Structures are given as C-alpha cells and as structure tokens.
Amino acid sequence: MEVKDGNELKQAIHDINVQEELTEIAKEDPDATLIGDSENSIISRLATGGKVYKNEEQFLAHRLKVNHGSLDKLCEELDYDPYDFLSNSCEVDEGDSFLPLIEGAYGCQRIGDLIK
C-alpha cells in the first residue's frame, strides 16, 4: 500500500470532495455545465454552491472581476477581440447565449455526462 505525503493526501481529499459536490449537482441539475477554468466553475440554473453561476453572464462578470475589471484581459483570456466582444454583447437577444464563447475559451462539459 502506497503511503501519501501531506500534500498528496490533501489533494486526494480535495479530489474526493470535488467529485462528491459534482455528484450532488448532477442529481439537482444534470444539464449544468462544468467549465474547464482553474476554479472548476459551474453554470447551473438550479444548483447552488461556491463556484456555481446562474448563467453565462454571471460567470463572465466573475471573470471580469478576476481580471481586475480589465476588458482587454478578459478578452485575451477568451481569445476574443474587445471591440467584437462589446459589439456582439450589445446585440445579444433573449435566448442567446455566451456559452459557445465560454466553451471555446475554457472547454466545458455537461455534468450529467461526467457523473454516471
């Protein structure tokens, strides 16, 4: 049996906690989206939690805050031209989604597909 050092043990416990949280969210909202950012953020209209955002706009507002309010830095992170981002954001209608932009920048997966 392999003995883990302190850091490996902390990481193993963290991974177990993340898996349990994802399992609970999958039960509440299997259509929730796990975003491949450094925080393992989630977009879900039903679930709640630490890094769970109700919609794409809330997630992008959070990323803007992380980037100290710099639209240029956010757009660099998204690999998107700032002018195009502003222009396209003004044209968003109800029912439109920023999800394709988020998927392209971070990679996303449906939680229901991850947890079976």
VEXTOR-176154 format. One record per residue: y, x, z of N, C-alpha, C in turn; residue in one letter. Coordinates in pm, 1 decimal. Example, Ala and Ser with C-alpha at 12.3 -4.5 7.8 and 13.67 -1.06 7.14 Angstrom:
BEGIN
n.yy:n.xx:n.zz:ca.yy:ca.xx:ca.zz:c.yy:c.xx:c.zz:res
-569.0:1319.0:780.0:-450.0:1230.0:780.0:-330.0:1320.0:780.0:a;
-225.0:1285.0:708.0:-106.0:1367.0:714.0:3.0:1290.0:787.0:s;
END
This chain:
BEGIN
n.yy:n.xx:n.zz:ca.yy:ca.xx:ca.zz:c.yy:c.xx:c.zz:res
-118.6:84.5:0.0:0.0:0.0:0.0:124.1:88.5:0.0:m;
215.6:55.4:-87.0:338.2:133.2:-100.1:437.5:93.8:9.6:e;
496.6:194.2:72.5:598.1:171.3:174.3:734.4:186.7:108.6:v;
820.9:88.7:128.5:953.3:90.5:66.6:1055.3:148.3:164.1:k;
1151.0:224.7:109.7:1258.7:272.5:195.1:1358.7:159.8:217.6:d;
1460.9:184.0:296.0:1557.2:79.7:333.3:1623.4:12.6:215.1:g;
1668.6:91.3:116.3:1736.7:33.5:0.1:1641.2:-49.3:-85.3:n;
1519.5:-0.1:-103.8:1421.1:-75.1:-182.0:1386.0:-206.1:-113.0:e;
1376.0:-201.8:19.4:1344.8:-321.7:96.2:1458.3:-423.4:85.5:l;
1582.6:-377.2:96.8:1698.4:-466.7:82.9:1700.6:-530.7:-55.5:k;
1671.6:-450.4:-158.0:1671.3:-502.8:-295.1:1560.2:-605.1:-313.3:q;
1443.0:-577.6:-256.5:1329.7:-670.9:-267.7:1363.0:-803.1:-200.1:a;
1425.6:-797.5:-82.7:1465.4:-919.0:-11.2:1571.4:-994.1:-91.2:i;
1666.3:-921.4:-148.2:1770.5:-983.5:-230.8:1707.6:-1055.1:-350.4:h;
1614.8:-988.2:-417.1:1549.0:-1047.4:-535.0:1474.0:-1174.9:-497.9:d;
1407.4:-1175.0:-383.0:1335.1:-1294.4:-336.6:1433.6:-1408.0:-310.4:i;
1545.6:-1376.8:-245.2:1646.4:-1479.1:-215.8:1705.8:-1537.3:-343.9:n;
1732.3:-1452.2:-442.2:1785.9:-1498.6:-570.5:1685.7:-1591.1:-638.0:v;
1559.0:-1551.8:-638.0:1454.5:-1633.5:-700.4:1443.8:-1769.8:-632.5:q;
1450.4:-1771.8:-499.1:1444.2:-1898.4:-425.5:1564.3:-1986.4:-457.9:e;
1683.3:-1925.3:-467.2:1803.7:-2001.7:-499.7:1793.5:-2060.3:-640.7:e;
1745.7:-1980.1:-736.1:1729.6:-2029.6:-873.1:1628.0:-2142.9:-879.4:l;
1522.5:-2133.0:-801.1:1420.8:-2238.2:-797.5:1480.7:-2368.0:-746.5:t;
1561.7:-2360.5:-642.4:1627.1:-2480.6:-588.4:1723.6:-2541.7:-689.4:e;
1800.6:-2456.5:-756.2:1894.9:-2507.3:-856.6:1818.7:-2569.8:-972.8:i;
1707.3:-2509.3:-1012.0:1625.9:-2564.1:-1122.2:1574.2:-2702.8:-1087.9:a;
1544.0:-2726.6:-959.1:1499.3:-2859.4:-917.1:1613.2:-2960.5:-928.4:k;
1735.0:-2919.1:-890.3:1851.8:-3007.1:-894.0:1901.0:-3030.2:-1036.6:e;
1903.9:-2922.2:-1114.2:1963.6:-2928.0:-1247.8:1893.7:-2828.7:-1340.3:d;
1782.5:-2869.3:-1401.1:1710.3:-2776.9:-1489.3:1791.1:-2734.6:-1612.4:p;
1895.7:-2809.7:-1644.4:1979.4:-2774.1:-1758.5:2092.2:-2677.4:-1722.2:d;
2099.1:-2635.7:-1597.1:2200.1:-2538.7:-1555.2:2182.1:-2409.6:-1634.9:a;
2290.8:-2335.8:-1650.9:2289.6:-2213.6:-1730.5:2309.2:-2092.7:-1641.6:t;
2216.7:-1997.9:-1648.2:2229.6:-1870.0:-1578.4:2299.7:-1774.4:-1672.7:l;
2410.1:-1718.4:-1627.3:2489.9:-1628.2:-1709.4:2450.4:-1485.0:-1675.5:i;
2439.0:-1402.5:-1775.7:2395.0:-1265.0:-1756.6:2506.6:-1170.6:-1715.6:g;
2602.0:-1217.9:-1636.4:2707.4:-1128.4:-1587.8:2657.3:-1054.1:-1464.2:d;
2736.9:-965.5:-1410.3:2694.9:-884.0:-1295.9:2674.9:-965.5:-1168.2:s;
2727.4:-1088.2:-1165.5:2717.6:-1172.0:-1045.8:2607.3:-1277.2:-1055.1:e;
2535.8:-1282.1:-1168.1:2436.7:-1388.0:-1192.0:2497.7:-1525.8:-1168.4:n;
2611.9:-1548.8:-1230.1:2681.7:-1676.5:-1217.6:2601.1:-1787.6:-1283.3:s;
2629.2:-1909.8:-1240.7:2558.0:-2026.7:-1290.8:2659.8:-2134.7:-1324.9:i;
2638.3:-2201.8:-1437.7:2719.0:-2318.3:-1472.8:2628.9:-2439.6:-1458.3:i;
2668.7:-2530.2:-1367.1:2589.8:-2649.8:-1340.7:2682.8:-2762.7:-1300.6:s;
2662.6:-2877.0:-1360.3:2743.2:-2992.5:-1324.0:2689.4:-3062.1:-1198.7:r;
2566.7:-3028.5:-1157.0:2503.6:-3096.9:-1043.9:2486.8:-3008.7:-920.4:l;
2448.7:-2884.8:-939.4:2418.2:-2796.0:-826.7:2546.0:-2736.9:-768.6:a;
2535.3:-2688.9:-646.3:2646.0:-2620.4:-580.4:2593.4:-2490.1:-522.5:t;
2683.8:-2398.2:-496.3:2642.3:-2271.3:-438.0:2749.7:-2166.9:-457.0:g;
2717.1:-2045.4:-415.2:2812.9:-1935.5:-413.9:2875.6:-1905.1:-548.5:g;
2797.0:-1874.8:-646.2:2848.2:-1838.1:-778.7:2814.0:-1945.6:-881.1:k;
2826.2:-2072.1:-838.7:2798.2:-2185.4:-927.3:2931.2:-2248.3:-968.6:v;
2950.4:-2262.9:-1098.4:3072.5:-2319.8:-1153.1:3039.2:-2451.5:-1221.7:y;
3125.0:-2549.4:-1208.8:3100.1:-2683.6:-1263.3:3107.4:-2688.7:-1415.5:k;
3182.7:-2595.9:-1475.2:3195.1:-2596.0:-1620.8:3236.9:-2457.6:-1669.3:n;
3241.4:-2442.8:-1800.0:3273.6:-2314.3:-1860.1:3415.9:-2270.6:-1827.0:e;
3506.8:-2366.9:-1819.6:3645.7:-2334.3:-1790.5:3660.2:-2272.5:-1651.8:e;
3588.8:-2327.7:-1552.0:3593.9:-2270.8:-1417.2:3538.8:-2128.3:-1416.2:q;
3431.0:-2106.2:-1490.8:3374.6:-1972.0:-1497.8:3475.0:-1874.9:-1560.4:f;
3537.0:-1914.9:-1671.8:3634.0:-1826.9:-1736.8:3757.1:-1803.5:-1648.8:l;
3798.9:-1904.3:-1574.2:3910.4:-1886.9:-1480.2:3873.0:-1784.1:-1373.0:a;
3748.3:-1788.9:-1326.6:3700.0:-1689.3:-1229.7:3702.6:-1549.5:-1291.1:h;
3653.1:-1537.1:-1414.4:3651.3:-1405.4:-1480.2:3793.8:-1354.4:-1501.3:r;
3889.1:-1444.5:-1529.6:4028.8:-1404.1:-1544.0:4081.1:-1350.3:-1411.2:l;
4044.3:-1415.6:-1302.4:4085.1:-1369.8:-1169.0:4023.8:-1232.8:-1138.2:k;
3896.2:-1214.4:-1171.6:3829.6:-1085.3:-1151.2:3902.4:-975.4:-1228.5:v;
3955.0:-1011.1:-1344.3:4028.8:-915.7:-1427.6:4176.8:-911.5:-1391.8:n;
4210.3:-952.7:-1270.2:4346.3:-946.5:-1214.6:4448.2:-1020.0:-1301.4:h;
4404.6:-1131.4:-1360.7:4495.0:-1214.4:-1439.2:4526.8:-1159.1:-1577.1:g;
4458.0:-1054.1:-1617.0:4485.6:-993.0:-1746.8:4402.6:-1060.5:-1855.7:s;
4471.1:-1135.5:-1941.5:4403.0:-1199.7:-2053.2:4346.2:-1094.6:-2149.3:l;
4418.0:-983.4:-2163.1:4368.9:-876.6:-2250.7:4234.6:-823.4:-2200.6:d;
4222.7:-801.7:-2069.5:4097.0:-751.3:-2013.3:3985.6:-855.2:-2026.6:k;
4018.4:-982.9:-2002.0:3918.3:-1087.9:-2017.1:3870.0:-1092.9:-2162.0:l;
3962.6:-1089.3:-2255.9:3925.0:-1095.7:-2397.1:3845.8:-972.1:-2438.9:c;
3877.8:-858.1:-2381.3:3798.2:-737.9:-2408.7:3655.0:-757.8:-2358.1:e;
3643.1:-814.8:-2238.2:3511.9:-844.7:-2180.9:3434.4:-942.4:-2269.6:e;
3505.9:-1037.5:-2327.8:3444.7:-1138.7:-2413.5:3428.6:-1091.5:-2558.3:l;
3484.4:-974.7:-2588.2:3484.8:-921.5:-2724.3:3550.8:-1022.8:-2818.4:d;
3671.0:-1064.9:-2777.7:3743.3:-1170.9:-2848.9:3890.3:-1131.1:-2858.0:y;
3952.8:-1156.8:-2967.6:4094.4:-1127.5:-2985.1:4178.1:-1220.0:-2896.7:d;
4272.5:-1166.5:-2817.4:4353.4:-1252.4:-2728.7:4428.5:-1363.4:-2802.7:p;
4484.0:-1333.2:-2919.4:4555.5:-1436.9:-2994.3:4459.5:-1548.9:-3034.9:y;
4343.4:-1510.8:-3086.4:4244.5:-1611.1:-3126.5:4196.7:-1692.4:-3006.9:d;
4180.6:-1625.0:-2892.6:4136.7:-1695.3:-2771.8:4238.5:-1802.0:-2733.1:f;
4365.9:-1764.7:-2729.5:4470.9:-1861.5:-2693.7:4479.9:-1973.0:-2796.6:l;
4475.6:-1936.8:-2921.4:4484.7:-2035.9:-3027.9:4368.3:-2134.5:-3021.4:s;
4247.0:-2082.4:-3007.9:4128.6:-2168.7:-3001.4:4125.5:-2251.2:-2873.0:n;
4174.4:-2195.9:-2762.8:4176.6:-2268.8:-2635.9:4269.2:-2389.4:-2642.9:s;
4377.1:-2376.7:-2717.3:4471.5:-2488.3:-2731.6:4413.9:-2600.2:-2816.8:c;
4314.9:-2567.2:-2898.3:4256.9:-2665.4:-2988.7:4128.6:-2728.0:-2935.1:e;
4092.0:-2694.3:-2811.9:3967.4:-2746.8:-2754.6:3983.9:-2895.3:-2726.8:v;
3893.1:-2973.8:-2779.7:3892.4:-3117.9:-2757.0:3788.1:-3150.7:-2651.2:d;
3796.4:-3271.2:-2597.1:3695.2:-3315.3:-2502.3:3558.8:-3311.3:-2571.9:e;
3461.9:-3255.7:-2504.7:3328.9:-3243.5:-2562.8:3304.3:-3105.6:-2622.8:g;
3412.6:-3031.5:-2652.7:3395.8:-2894.5:-2699.8:3356.3:-2806.8:-2582.8:d;
3305.7:-2691.0:-2612.6:3254.9:-2606.0:-2507.0:3287.1:-2459.9:-2534.7:s;
3312.3:-2386.2:-2428.5:3327.8:-2241.8:-2437.4:3192.5:-2171.7:-2424.9:f;
3084.8:-2248.6:-2410.6:2953.7:-2189.5:-2387.8:2912.2:-2091.3:-2497.3:l;
2933.6:-2120.4:-2626.0:2895.7:-2020.9:-2726.7:2966.4:-1886.7:-2707.3:p;
3092.1:-1890.1:-2666.7:3167.7:-1768.5:-2639.8:3107.6:-1693.1:-2520.7:l;
3073.7:-1767.0:-2414.8:3014.3:-1706.9:-2294.8:2875.9:-1651.4:-2327.0:i;
2796.8:-1726.6:-2403.0:2663.3:-1679.5:-2441.6:2671.1:-1549.2:-2520.3:e;
2766.8:-1541.3:-2611.2:2781.7:-1421.1:-2692.1:2822.6:-1299.6:-2610.9:g;
2905.9:-1321.3:-2510.1:2957.2:-1209.9:-2430.8:2860.7:-1164.0:-2322.1:a;
2792.8:-1257.7:-2257.2:2712.9:-1223.4:-2139.4:2563.4:-1247.0:-2158.0:y;
2528.2:-1333.4:-2250.6:2388.6:-1375.2:-2260.8:2364.0:-1482.1:-2153.8:g;
2298.7:-1587.7:-2191.6:2274.1:-1699.0:-2099.4:2132.2:-1751.5:-2119.5:c;
2081.2:-1812.2:-2014.3:1950.2:-1877.6:-2021.2:1954.5:-2006.6:-1943.5:q;
1882.8:-2105.0:-1992.5:1867.4:-2232.9:-1922.6:1775.8:-2206.4:-1804.2:r;
1818.3:-2244.5:-1683.7:1740.3:-2215.9:-1562.9:1605.6:-2284.5:-1566.1:i;
1600.3:-2405.1:-1620.1:1472.9:-2476.6:-1628.7:1368.6:-2401.7:-1710.2:g;
1414.0:-2318.0:-1806.5:1321.2:-2238.6:-1886.3:1273.7:-2113.7:-1810.6:d;
1354.7:-2067.6:-1716.0:1319.3:-1948.1:-1639.4:1220.1:-1977.9:-1528.1:l;
1237.4:-2092.6:-1463.0:1156.9:-2130.5:-1348.2:1056.1:-2234.6:-1391.7:i;
931.7:-2201.3:-1388.1:828.2:-2297.8:-1429.8:723.8:-2311.3:-1322.6:k;
END
